[in-house]
Amino acid sequence: MQMPESKAAPVVSRKSLMLFDTALIGPAIVDAFKKLTPRAQWRSPVMFVVYVGSIITSLLFIQSLVGKGEASPGFIFAISVWLWFTVLFANFAESLAEGRSKAQAASLRALKQTVLAKKLSVPKHGTSWLPASPADLRKGDTVLVEAGDVIPVDGEVIEGVASVDESAITGESAPVIRESGGDFSSVTGGTRVLSDWLVVRIAVNPGEAFIDRMIAMVEGAKRQKTPNEIALTILLVALTIIFLIVTVTLLPFSLYSVEAAGSGSPITITVLIALLVCLIPTTIGGLLSAIGVAGMSRMMQANVIATSGRAVEAAGDVDVLLLDKTGTITLGNRQASEFYPAPGITQIQLADVAQLASLADETPEGRSIVILAKQKFNIRERDIAALNASFVHFSAQTRMSGVDMGERIIRKGSVDAVKKHIELLGRPFPMEVSNTVDDISRRGSTPLVVVDDGCVMGVVELKDIVKGGIKERFAELRRMGIKTVMITGDNKLTAAAIAAEAGVDDFLAEATPEQKLKLIREYQSQGRLVAMTGDGTNDAPALAQADVAVAMNSGTQAAKEAGNMVDLDSNPTKLLEIVEIGKQMLMTRGSLTTFSISNDIAKYFAIIPAAFVTTYPQLKALDIMHLSSPSSAIMSAVIFNALIIVVLIPLALKGVKYRAVGAAALLRRNLLIYGLGGILVPFVGIKLIDMILTVFGLI
C-alpha cells in the first residue's frame, strides 16, 4: 500500500547563539517587565527585598508630591527609579539566559513534523501496512521505514539494517548505521532513513519521545534549583535578614541620636532602603538564576542534553570518573603495531605480503597495516590495476580478507579461520607461530595471521592505541582532585598496561554490569560523586546509579532513559568536557559571590557617613572618597549597585574561564581577582558616578 509522500526532515541549525543576540534582547526586555510581579520576584528573596523597597520608595515619592515628603521629590524619585532598574536588570539577566535556552528549544520543536507512518499489521518486513499518524502510535506498535522515509517516533530496530541521517538531531552530516540487535538499534523520531529499510518497534507513547524530552530539558525556565544553589540562596537570605535587622534598628537609633544631640536630622526611610539594597548581596542575587540557566545552555551548545540544572552542577562536583576504554581512552579501532615473521621468513617479506592483502581493506585495521609497512620498510602501495588482482573482502562467515593474483592466493585473518584455511590445503600450522599468537593474546592484543599460497608467513599484532593528549587531560583532572577509573572487558594484564600508558588512577578489568554497579556504590558510600558514560543496555544499571550519567545518543533506549544526560554526538570523551562545564558553572557562581560580598565595603564608606553626618559630624572622616554631598553619595552608591549587575551579565552567561587547578589555588585566585577587585572597583565606580552627577548638576 502506498502512503502520501512526507515532507523532508528539516535540518535545524544548532549554532551557538551570540552572547547578546539581537533576536534575544527584545524579548528579554519585554520579559523583564513581565517578571515584575510578586510571585515572580519571590523566587529570589534577595531581589524580592529590592522589589519591596522599590514599591515603598515609589509610594514615598507620590506622598512627597501630594503632601510633605521626608525628602525632596527629585531625590526620592531618583532613588526609586534606580531601585526599579536594579530589579529590571536582574530580570533581564535571567530572561536573557532563559531566552537562549528557549531559542534552542524552538530549534528542536522544528524537528517535530507531521508525517504518516507505515504501521505493520505483523512485525515483519514484507507484510502489509496501513498509514497512521505518529500521534496514534503507541508503545509496542511496529512500523516500516524505507529509504527516504522519516522515522515517526523513537523506537528500537527489530529487523533490517539501514543508513540513517541524524543531522537534524546531532548536527553531524555523516550518516550512521542502525541495525537490529546490539547497541546501535535505537532510532530517534525526526531522523531520515537514507538507504534500505528498517522495521521499528515504537518505544514510547505520544508526548514521551526523545525530542519532547529534549525540549522540556532545555527550557531553562522550568529547571529545578540545585543543592549548591539552594545552599547559596540560604546564605544570601541569611545575609539579607541580618542587614534588614541592622537597617531597621538604625531608624530608632537615629531618632534617639538626634533627640540626644539636639541637632541634625533623623535618617529617612528612603535612605534606609537605599542602604539596605546596597548592603544586601544584590549582585549575586540578581545573577544567580541566570548563572544556572546559562550552565544548561552551555551544555546544549556542547550537544549535551541535561535533564536539569541539578545534573549540570553535579558534574562540577564530581570527584570520580568512570571511563570506558574503547573509544574514550583508546582510539576505538585496533591498529597494527608489529610484524612477527614465521621461521624462515623475514619481517620485510611478511610486511610485503600483509600489505598486499590489505590494499583493498578499508577498515582502520587494514589501513594501519599498509601504513606500518610503509613506515618500517618503505614499502609503497602497489599499482592495483597493474597487479591484475582480485580482492577478497572480509566477511563474517570467512573472517578473512585478502587478494588473488592469478593462482597466487594471499589471506589474512583470525587464527582459527586461517588454520581452517590451510588445513583445507593440507598444510601444517607452525608451532612457533602458535606460540607467537599466544604471546600476543596474553598482552591483550589481537593477532592476525598472514598466509601466502598456503604458507604461513607470520603474525601482525593489532593493539589498542591510547589517544594523543589523553594522559595530559587525566593529569589535569588529577590536579583538580578527580580520580579517573578505566572500565574495560579486557583481562587484567592488558588493562594494567593500557591504564599505565594512559595515566589513569585505577582500572576495572573484565567488567560486568554487576561489577560496574558495585564499584559505583563503593565510591558513593565513601561520600564521593561518580560520573560515568555508557551506551548499552548492560550499562543501564550503572548509569542509573551514577550521580552524573552520560548516555550516548547512538545507544539503546534503556541507556538513554537511565542517564541524566544524553550526548547527541555519541562521543565518549565528552564526559571530560561535561565535567569542565560543571566546574565552570561552580567557579562562576563562586567568583560572583565573592565579588558581590566584597563590593559592600565601599558602600559602607559612601552611605554611612552620608546618612549620619548631620548628627555625627565625626563620621565625615569615613568619607575617604570625598564625595560631593550626602545626597550624591547615596545616589552614586545606588546607581553603581544597579549598573554592576549589567556589567556582570556577560560573565554570568559566558562563565568564568575554566582552569584545571586545585581548590586551594582556585580560592587564592578568586580572592585576588574577585575579592580584591570587588573591594577596589566600587570605590572607583562610585567616585566616578559622583563626579558625573556633580558636573551635570543631576543632584
N, C-alpha and C positions, 0 to 999 in steps of 0.2 A: 504493500500500500504506500502511496506517495503522500508526503506531507508538504504543506506550504513552505516555501523557502524562508529561512530565518535570516534576520539581519546579522551582519558580521559583528563580531565582538569588538567593541571599541578598545583601542589601545590607549589607555589613560596615562597621561604624563604624570610621573611621580617625582618631578624635580623638586629640589629643596626650595622652599619659599624664602624670599629675601627677608632680612630682619624686619624692615619696615616696608613691606609690600603695599603699594598704593591700593590694591584691591582689599586689603585688610584694615587699613587705617580708618576709612569712613565708617564701616560697620562697627569697628571697635569704639569709635567716638559716640555713636548712637547708643551702643550697648552700655557704655559707661554711664549715660544718663538714665537708662532703663534700670540700672542697678541701684538707683537712689531710692530704695525702699527699705523700710526697717527689716523686713525678712531677709533681703539680700545682704544688708550690711551686718546683720547679726552673726553671719558665718565667720566674720573676723572681729572678735571682741575688741581688739585694739582700734581698728578703724571705726567700729561702732561708737566708741567714745568720741572720736573726732567728729563723727556724723551728728551725735547728740550736741556736741559743742557748737557745731555749725548752725544747728537749729536754734539754740539758745541765743547765740550772738545775733542771728537774724531777727529774732524777736526783740532783743535789746535795741537793735538799730531802728526797728519800727517804733519802739517806745520813745527813742530819742527824737523821732520826727514829730510825734503827736504830743509829747509831753516833755518832762525834764528827764533827760538821759543821764547815765552815770559818766559819760564822756561825750566828746563831740561826735555827731553823726558820721562825719567823714572817717574818723578813726575806727569807730565800731564797724562801719560798712567795709572798710578795707580789710580788717581782721576777718570779718565774716566771709568775704569773697575768697580770701586765700585759704581759709579753712575748707570751704566748699571745693576749691581747686585741689586741695590735698586729697579729699575723698575721691574726686573725679579722676585724678592722676592714678590713684591706686586701682580704681575701677578700670581705667584704660589699660593699665598693665595686665590685669587679669583678662580683660576682654581680648586684648591683642594676642595673648598666649592661647586663649580658647579659640580665637579665630583661625590660628594656624592649624590647630587640630581639626576644627570643623571644615576647613578647606581640604584637608587630607581626606576627611570622611566623605566630603562631597565627591571627590575624585573616585572614591571606592563605590559610591552609590551609582555612578555612571556605568559600573560593570554590571549592575542588575538590569537585565533586559528581558523583554517578552519574547520567548522562543517557544516552539512546540516540540515536545519530547516524543520519541518513538517508544511508547510503553509496550513491553513484550507481554504476551499472554502466558508464555512459558519462558523461564530464564535461560534461553539458549539461542545462539546465533542461528539464523535460518528459519526461525519460527515467525508467525505473523505478529504484527504490531498495530497499534492504534495511536493516533495523535492525542496528546494530552498536554495540558498546561502544567508548568512546573509547580504552580500553586496547588494542583490537585494530586501531586505525587506525595507518597507517604514513605516513611522508613520501611525498607524491605521490598519495595517495588523494584522492578528491573527495567532498564531502558537500553535501547540500541543506539550507539553513537557512531556514525560513519564519517568518513573523510569530508571535511567542510562543515560538519555539524558543531554546534556549541553544546558543551556539556551542561545540561539544565540545572542540576543540583549536585552538591557534594556526594561522593559515593566511593565504593570500592570496586575495582575491576575484578570480575569473576570469570571472564573469558576474553581472550584476544590480546593482542599487543599492537600499540599504535604510537605514532609520534604526536605529541601534544604541544601546542603553542600556549605557554603560560605567561607570556609577556604582559598581558593585562593585569596579572596579579603580582608578578615579581619584578617587572621592568626589564627582564633579561630577554633578548631577542632569540637566543638559541633554543630550539625546541628540545623537549625531554621525552624519554621513552616511558610509557606507562604500560604495565602488563599485569596479568593475574598472578597472584601468589607473591610471596616475598614482601620486601619493604618499599616497593615502588608501585603499589597497586592503588594508592589513594589519588583521586582526581577531585578537582575543585570546580564548582559551578562558575560559569562565565569564561572558562578556557575553551580553546577550539582544537578539535582533532584535525591533524593535517594529513594523515595517511592511514590506510587500513580501517579497522573498526574495533570497537570495544563493547562488551556487554557489561553494564554498570549496575550494581545493586545500590539503591539510594540509602544513604547512611543517616540522614537527618529528616526531620519534619519541617514543614514550611516555617520560616522565620528563625530557624536554627542553623542555617547554612553558615559556612565559614565567612563569607562576605558580610553577612548580617552581624556576626560576632565581631568582625574587624571594625565595622562602622561603630558599633557600641563601644568597642575598646578605645578607639582613638578620640571619641568625644570627651575631650578633657573636662568639660563642664560637669560630667557625671562621675568623675573619678572620686574614689574614697581617699580620705586623709590617711597617710602612712603613720606607723607608730612614732617614727622620728619627728614627723611634722606635728603630731598630736602633743608630743613631749615639749617641742619648741613652743607650740601655742600656749601650753600651760605655763611655761616660763614667761612668755610675753604678757599673759593675763596677770600673772603674779606681780610683775613689774608695774603693770598698769594700775593694779589695785593699790600697790604701795604709793605710787606717785599721786593717785587720786586722793588717798587719805591725807598725804602730806599737803596737797594743794587745798583741800577742803579746810584743813586746820589753819591754813595761812590767813583766811578771812577773819576769824575771831581774833587771831594773834595781831593782825594789822589794826583792827578796831581798838583793841586794848592798847596797842603801842601809841596810836595817835592820841587816845584819851590820856594816857600816862604822860606822854611828852608834851601835850598841849600844842602841838604843831604838826604840820604835814597833813596828808590826806590819806584815807584808807585805800587799800588796793581795790580795784574794780573787778567785777565778775568777768568782764571781757578780758582783762589782763590775766586773771587766774586761769581762764580757759586757754588762752594763748600759751601760758606757762605749762599747763598740763599737756597740751598737744605737743609742745616742743620737747618735753621731757620723756614722755612715754615712747616706746620703740616703734614709732610710726613708719620708719623707713622699711624695716624688715616686715612689719605687719602689713604694709601695703603691697609688698612684693612677694610675700610668702606663697600665696596661691599661684601666682604667675610662674614662680620657680618650679613648682611641682608639675604644672601643666606643660611647661616648656621641656621638662625632662622626658615626658612621654612623647612629645613632638620630636625630640632628637632621636628617640628610639625608632619612631616611624620613618624618619629620614634615613636611618641606617637599615631600613627594610625589615624592622623587627616590630611585631605587634605584641604589645604588653597588655595583659588583662586589666591592669590598674597601676596607679602610681605606686602602690604597695610593692609590686614586683620590681619596678624600676629601682626603688630605694633599697629593697633587699639586695639587689645586685651591687649597690655601693657598699653594703656591709658584709659581703661575702668574704670569708677567710679560708675556704677550701674549694678548689676547683677540681671536679672530676672530668677528665677529658678522654674521649675515645682516641685510640692510637691512630687508626686508619683514617686518613683524610683530615685529621686535626694536627697531629704531631708529625705524621709521615705524609708523603705526597698522595698516598692512596693507591698508587699503582707501583708494583714492584719493578725495579729496573736492574738490568744486567750489571754485575759488578766484577765478575772474574770468569776466565775460561780455564777449565781443568781438563787437559787432554788425557785420552786413554793411553795405555802403554804403546810405545812405538809411534805415537802421533805427537807433533809439535803443537805449541799454542797457536802459532800463526796458521797452521793447517786447520785446526779446529775453528779459529775465528773466521777464516775464509769460508768454510762450509756453513757455519752458523749464520753468517751474513747473507749468503746465497739463499738460505732457507727463509730469511726474514725480509727479503726485499719487498715482497708484496704484503707483508704483515703490517697493518695499520694500527695495531694495538700499541699502547705505550710500551709494553714489554718488548714487542718486536722491534719497534723503532730504537729502543735503547740498545739492543744487540748490534744493530747496524752502526750506531754511534760509537759504541765501545770498541768495535773492530777498527773503526777509523782512528780513534784516539790512541789505541795501544800499538797498532801495527800499520797505520796509514793505509788501510785497505779501503779504497774508494768504491762507491756504488757502481755497479756494472751498467752497461747499456742493456736494458731489459729486452729491447727489440732484437738486438744482435744476439742475445743468448738463445733466441728461439725457444723460450722456456714456457712451460705451462705450470702456473702456480696453483697450489692446493691450499685453500684457506682453512682456517681452524673450524672445527665443528664439535659440538658437544658429544657426538657419537664416537668420533675417532680420537678426540683430544690430541690431535697432531695437526701440524701445518708444514708446508714445505714447497718443493719445486721439482718438476720433472723436466729433464733436459735430454730428450731422446730416450735412450734406455737407462740413463742415469737417474736414480731416484734418491732425493735428499729429503729427510724428515727431521723435525724437532718436536718434542712433546713431553708429556708426563712420563715418568719412569715406567709405570705399568703399561701404558699404551705402546711405548717403544719396545718394551720387552715382548709384548704380544706380536708386534710387527716383525721383529727379527726372528721370532720363533717360527712364524709362518714361512720365513725364508730359509729356515733350517740353520741359522747362525747362532753361536753362543753369545751370552751376555757376560762381558769380562767381570771377574770378581773385584778387580781393582776399581772399576767404575762403580760397582755396587757400594764399596767402602766409601768412595768419594760422595756418592749420593747420601749415604747415612750421615756422614760428617756435616754436609750442607743442611740436611734436615734438622739435625740436632741444634744447629745455630739459629733455627727458625727461618732460614731462607728457603726458597723454592728451587729445586734442581730441574733443569730442562736438559734432556738427553738428546744429543745430535747423532744422527746415523746417516752414512753415505753409502748407498748401494749395499745395504746390509751390514756394513762395517761400522761398529760403534766408535765415533770419533772422540767423544768425551762429554763433559757436562758444562752447561752455562749456569752460573749461580745468579738467581734473582733475589734481591733483598729490598727491604723497606728503606727508603731514603728519607731521612729526617729533613723537614722543611728548613730552608735557609732563614736565619734570623729568629727561629722559634726559641732557641736557647737563650738569646738575649731578652726576649719578651718574658720568659719564665723568670729570668734574673730580676727583671723589673717588678714582677709580681711578688717575688720573694722579699724584695726591699720594702714592699708595702705590707708585708706580714701575711701574704696569701700563700697557702700551701697548695701545690699542684700534684695531682694524683692521676697517673695514666691508667686507663682501663683497656684491657686487651684480652682477646681469646687465645693469644699465643702462650706457649709454655713459659715457665719461669725463667729459663736461661735466655731465651730470645727477648722476653720482656725486660729483663735486667740490663741487657746490652743496649737496647733502644732507649730505655729510661736514662741510662748513664750518658748516652750520646746527646739526648735531647735536653738533659739538665732538669728533669722533673724531680720532685722531692720524694715521691713514693710511687708504687705501681701495684695494680691488682691484676695478676695473670690468671689465665684460664677462667675468666669471669663468667659467671652465670647470673641470671636475673636475681636469684636469691642472694648471691654474694654481693651484688651491687646494692641491693636494698639494705642488707645487713651493714655494709660499710658506711652508708649514709647515716643510718640510725646511730651507729657508734660515734661518729663525729658530732651529730646533733646532741647526743647525750652528754657530750663534753661542753655544750654551750656554743658550738660553732655553727655558722651559717654555711650551707653547702649549695653549690651550683653544679649542674651537670647538663649535658646535651645528649639527645638521642633521637632516633628516627623509627625504630622498630617497635612492634607490639611487645616484644620482650623487654623493651626499655620502659614501658608504661608504668610499672610499679615503682621503679626508682625515680622516674620523673615526677610522679605524684607525691613522693616523699620529700624530694629536694626542695629547698627554700626558693631557689631560682632554677626553673626547669625550662630549658630552651628546646622545643621540638622543631624538627626540620619540616618545612612545608612539603617536601617530597616524601615524607614518611607516612606512616599509617595513620588512619583516623584515631586509633586508640592513643598513639603517641601525642598527637596534637591536642586531644581532649585532656590528657593527663598533664601536659605542660602548662605553665602560666605565661609563657611567651612562645611565639611562633616566628621562626626565621624564614622570611619569604625567599631568601637566596639559597636556603639549604646549605649554608656554609658552616661547617662545624667549628671553624676558628672564630666565628662571630661571637662566641661566648666571651672571648677576651675583650672584644670591643664593647659588649654589653656591660661588663664589669667596669670598664673605663667610663662609660656614660653614667652609670650609677654613682661611681666615685665623684665624677664631675658635678653631679647634682648636689651631693652632700657637701662638697667643697664650696660650691656657690652659695648654698644656704649658710654655711658656717662663716664664710667671708663677709657676706652682707649682714649677718647678725652681729659680727664683731664690729663692723663699721657703724651699724645703727646705734649700738650701745656706746661706742666711743665718741660719736659726734654730739652726744648730750653735753659733754663737758663745756664746749664753747657756749652753749645756750645758757648755762648757769651764769657765766660771766657777762652775758648780754642782758638777760631778763631780770635776774635777781636784783642787781643794782638799780635797774630802771624802775622796778616795781616798788622798791622800798627806800629809794634815795631821798625822797622828801621827808620821810620820817627819821631815817638814819643816814645822815649825810656821809658818815664814815664809810658806807658801802661804795661810795664813789671810787674808792681805791681798787675795787674789783673790776672796774671798767677798764681793763687793760687794752681793749680795742679802741678806746677813746671815741665811742660812738657819739654822734652829734646831739642826740636828745633821747630822753626816755621813750618817747613815742616811736622814734626812728629805730631805737634798739629793739623794741618789742616787734615792730613791723618787719624789720630785717630778719629776725630770727624765724618768724612765722613764714615769710616768703622763702627763705632758704630751706626750711623744713618741707615745704611743698615741692620746690624745684628739684631737690636732691633725688626725689622719687623718679622724676622724669629722666634725670641724668643716668640713673642706675637701671632703667628699664632694659637697655640693650644688654647689660651684663647679666640681668636676671634671665633674659630669653636665650642669649647665646651661651651663657655659662662661663665660669672661671676656667681658664686654660688648664687642662689636665696635666698633672705632673706625677710621675711614679716615684713618690718619696714616702718615707715613713711618717707615722702620726706625729712624732716629736718635731721633725723637720717641717712638716706642714703647719703645725701650730706656731712655730717660730716665724715662719713666713707670713702667716695670717696676721700675727700680732704686729709684725714690722710694717707690712703694706696696708692692711685694712684697719689695724688698731691704731698705729701712729698716724696713718692717713686720715682715719676717722676723727682724730683729735685736731690735726692741723687744718684740714680742708675747710671745716666750718668757720674757723677764725678768719680765714681769708675770704670765704664766701660772704659771711655776714658783714664784714667790714666793707667789701665791695658794694653790696646791695645798699648799705647805709650811705655810702658816698653818692651812689646814683640817685637815691631818694632825695638827698640834700641838694645836689646840683640842679635837679629838675624841679625842686620845690614841691615834691609829692607828699611831704609830711609836715 
